[in-house]
Amino acid sequence: MARTVIEKNSRESIVVSETEYKGNKYVDVRVFYKDADGSLKPTRKGVSLRPEKVAELRDALSAFVDDSVELVS
């Protein structure tokens, strides 16, 4: 399954991954922390979406980025 890791800070990362629960597929966006060994472990902070909702989330994030760029300009 696909997995993308975005470093948030020295202790945490945002992990985007494909998951399956009770036979249903989801896209999971979750905060992970580094344990004592440096391995990433999931937290409760996050959201799981059905794949058909990912485009809607992408559009919302894109609009936010566009609005932020206008504020800076």
N, C-alpha and C positions, 0 to 999 in steps of 0.2 A: 504494500500500500504506500502511496505517496506521503511524504512528510517534509515540511519546510520549517526550519528553525530560524527565528529572528531574535537576536540578542537584545533584550530590553535594558539590562544593566549587568554588572558583574555577577550578580546572584540569580537573576531570573531571565528566562527566555519565553517568547511566545511561540508556541508550536501549532502549526496548522497541519492537520492530518485527516486521512480518510479512516473512518471507523465503522464498525458494524455492531448493532445491538438488537437482539431478538429478531434477527433476520433482516433488519432494515439498515440501509447504508446512510451514513451521516458524514458531514464535514465538521470537524471539531477544531475550534480555535480556543486554546487554553494556555494559561500561564503555568510554566514549569519552573521549579527551583533546582539548584545544584545541591546535591547531598554532600556529605563529607568526602566521598570518593570522587566527586565531580560529575556523577551521573545525573541526568535530568529526571526529575520525578514530578508527576502532575499535581496540581493544586485543584481546589474546587472552583477557582476563578476561571470562568470560561463559558463557552456556549457551543452547543451542537445544533447544526442546521441540516435539514433535508437538502440534498443536492440541488433541487429546483429553486431553493431560496438563496443560493450563493450569488447568483447574478444580481438579485435585489440588494444584497449586502454590499456587493462590489459597487453598484451604482450609488448607494448611499454614502459609502466611503469616498468615492470619486467626487461627489458633489461637495462633501465636506472639504476635501483638499482644494477644490476649485474656489470655494468661498474663502478659505484661509489665504490663498494666494492673492485674492482680490483685496483682502484686509491689509496685507503687507505692502502691496503696491501703492 
